[in-house]
């Protein structure tokens, strides 16, 4: 057992500065609930929100759907489901209600029903007659209390990336599917089509919290104990929007809340804001229900008392993954007065347990103690009371929150994959960038890396920096390089060239 984790290790003291900041609680959501696991085409896998690295006046919001798209998945290749409405939602005033919604619907046409082929020759343009299962998308912008604005009206999007015979220049097809809407300061960029799955994780973590690459009992005693990216080589369908911040903000409030959803027949069947909330934090009894709720309903459930309310509060403020880390590996938990591997919670009193986790998931973060970040001009200590990403008058609700004023020179000159935990105020959980290693950030935060910075009511609790090298799945980067310009996601994997075993080795190089 990892009982020695309770002893401080001086040599890792410098890492403590990086790790005692602000974090989440445990990664991406692929097949995160029983019902949605049986409906892949409506399943939201990941949601992202970050200030544009190429234009600090813009924000990028994005979401992916349809997990585990095998690039060689013919003869019926992957596409947007014409019976699903996909959406990205933005709350700009902290009331947990969507103020702006971007929705996508699709339709598929089959010009030649007398062949089994997806394409009867090379697809060299979106309008190519050889593409026999063309798909068009319509994307709408709905402002609460206002009219619906059609941004993309029944326009062709990308086919699947099959291989050099069928899609000899996929980059050209992808570029043709990027739409520019408006002009000047109000200009938006939109892409809706297949991309590489931007998430990375070793899913053997679900084998009783196994972290391969570590010695037993955390890793395996025999067999394959080498970390592997379980979603490498797979694609998803992604909606990416780069939008002027001024188009989304309300007044002087800089914090935007973002979540994705999908609906069938007007009923919401999938919802995703912060990564891995439904997959790891929400218990089985509430998973399917959570996927049907709007954020505006979260607080009502949370405070509903015995039954669902107490179960939800316990799951957030005394997370099961923390109890497992403690019970299996001896990782100490904050506010565990009787050392039973459980944080004390007063049911019916929100934020009586893990206040750090409550703030990260439900309200936004305000520093309880000073915290030092890395900026372009060197270290800067943020004072207690500094508002990381909590909107004024915030109604507690689960979503990704990003402070659009934290950008530029306030970012680490070299972005840290540990986000805020790595001293980079521009990373997760202040928004979520493609390069943020949310699995490790959240594992560390559950272990208490953020506790003193955000809560600290148990002054005696001290996060052990040795855990930084232990609570890791060993997968530190995506199997394909992300792009520095729109649409930022890596190009969809080709059915001809991809592979599914990305055991951790050298970083990918441009192709």
Rosetta blueprint (number, residue, H / E / L):
1 X L
2 X L
3 X H
4 X H
5 X H
6 X H
7 X L
8 X L
9 X L
10 X H
11 X H
12 X H
13 X H
14 X H
15 X H
16 X H
17 X H
18 X H
19 X H
20 X L
21 X L
22 X L
23 X L
24 X L
25 X L
26 X L
27 X L
28 X L
29 X L
30 X L
31 X L
32 X L
33 X L
34 X L
35 X L
36 X H
37 X H
38 X H
39 X L
40 X H
41 X H
42 X H
43 X L
44 X E
45 X E
46 X E
47 X E
48 X E
49 X E
50 X E
51 X E
52 X L
53 X L
54 X L
55 X L
56 X L
57 X L
58 X E
59 X E
60 X E
61 X E
62 X E
63 X E
64 X E
65 X E
66 X E
67 X E
68 X E
69 X E
70 X E
71 X L
72 X L
73 X L
74 X L
75 X L
76 X L
77 X L
78 X L
79 X L
80 X L
81 X L
82 X L
83 X L
84 X E
85 X E
86 X E
87 X E
88 X E
89 X E
90 X E
91 X E
92 X L
93 X L
94 X L
95 X L
96 X L
97 X L
98 X L
99 X L
100 X E
101 X E
102 X E
103 X E
104 X E
105 X E
106 X E
107 X E
108 X E
109 X E
110 X L
111 X L
112 X L
113 X L
114 X L
115 X L
116 X L
117 X L
118 X L
119 X E
120 X L
121 X L
122 X L
123 X L
124 X L
125 X L
126 X L
127 X L
128 X L
129 X L
130 X L
131 X E
132 X L
133 X L
134 X E
135 X E
136 X E
137 X E
138 X E
139 X E
140 X E
141 X E
142 X E
143 X E
144 X L
145 X L
146 X L
147 X L
148 X E
149 X E
150 X E
151 X E
152 X E
153 X E
154 X E
155 X E
156 X E
157 X L
158 X L
159 X L
160 X L
161 X L
162 X L
163 X L
164 X L
165 X L
166 X L
167 X L
168 X L
169 X L
170 X H
171 X H
172 X H
173 X H
174 X H
175 X H
176 X H
177 X L
178 X L
179 X E
180 X E
181 X E
182 X L
183 X L
184 X H
185 X H
186 X H
187 X L
188 X E
189 X E
190 X E
191 X E
192 X E
193 X E
194 X E
195 X E
196 X E
197 X L
198 X L
199 X L
200 X L
201 X L
202 X L
203 X H
204 X H
205 X H
206 X H
207 X L
208 X L
209 X L
210 X L
211 X L
212 X L
213 X L
214 X L
215 X L
216 X L
217 X L
218 X L
219 X L
220 X L
221 X L
222 X L
223 X L
224 X L
225 X L
226 X L
227 X L
228 X E
229 X E
230 X L
231 X L
232 X L
233 X L
234 X E
235 X E
236 X E
237 X E
238 X E
239 X E
240 X E
241 X E
242 X E
243 X E
244 X E
245 X H
246 X H
247 X H
248 X H
249 X L
250 X E
251 X L
252 X L
253 X E
254 X L
255 X E
256 X E
257 X E
258 X E
259 X E
260 X E
261 X E
262 X E
263 X E
264 X E
265 X L
266 X L
267 X E
268 X E
269 X E
270 X E
271 X E
272 X E
273 X L
274 X L
275 X L
276 X L
277 X H
278 X H
279 X H
280 X H
281 X H
282 X L
283 X L
284 X H
285 X H
286 X H
287 X H
288 X H
289 X H
290 X H
291 X H
292 X H
293 X L
294 X L
295 X H
296 X H
297 X H
298 X H
299 X H
300 X H
301 X H
302 X H
303 X L
304 X L
305 X L
306 X L
307 X L
308 X H
309 X H
310 X H
311 X H
312 X H
313 X H
314 X H
315 X H
316 X H
317 X H
318 X L
319 X L
320 X H
321 X H
322 X H
323 X H
324 X H
325 X H
326 X H
327 X H
328 X H
329 X H
330 X L
331 X L
332 X L
333 X L
334 X L
335 X L
336 X L
337 X L
338 X L
339 X L
340 X L
341 X L
342 X L
343 X L
344 X L
345 X L
346 X L
347 X L
348 X L
349 X L
350 X L
351 X L
352 X L
353 X L
354 X L
355 X H
356 X H
357 X H
358 X H
359 X H
360 X H
361 X H
362 X H
363 X H
364 X L
365 X L
366 X E
367 X L
368 X L
369 X L
370 X L
371 X E
372 X E
373 X E
374 X E
375 X E
376 X L
377 X L
378 X E
379 X E
380 X E
381 X E
382 X E
383 X L
384 X L
385 X L
386 X L
387 X E
388 X L
389 X L
390 X L
391 X L
392 X L
393 X L
394 X L
395 X L
396 X L
397 X L
398 X L
399 X L
400 X E
401 X E
402 X E
403 X E
404 X L
405 X L
406 X L
407 X L
408 X H
409 X H
410 X H
411 X L
412 X L
413 X L
414 X L
415 X L
416 X L
417 X L
418 X L
419 X H
420 X H
421 X H
422 X H
423 X L
424 X L
425 X L
426 X L
427 X L
428 X L
429 X L
430 X L
431 X L
432 X E
433 X L
434 X L
435 X L
436 X L
437 X L
438 X H
439 X H
440 X H
441 X H
442 X H
443 X H
444 X H
445 X H
446 X H
447 X L
448 X L
449 X L
450 X L
451 X H
452 X H
453 X H
454 X H
455 X L
456 X L
457 X L
458 X L
459 X L
460 X L
461 X L
462 X L
463 X L
464 X L
465 X H
466 X H
467 X H
468 X H
469 X H
470 X L
471 X L
472 X L
473 X L
474 X L
475 X L
476 X L
477 X L
478 X L
479 X L
480 X L
481 X L
482 X L
483 X L
484 X L
485 X L
486 X L
487 X L
488 X L
489 X L
490 X L
491 X E
492 X L
493 X L
494 X L
495 X L
496 X L
497 X L
498 X L
499 X L
500 X L
501 X L
502 X E
503 X E
504 X L
505 X L
506 X L
507 X L
508 X L
509 X L
510 X L
511 X L
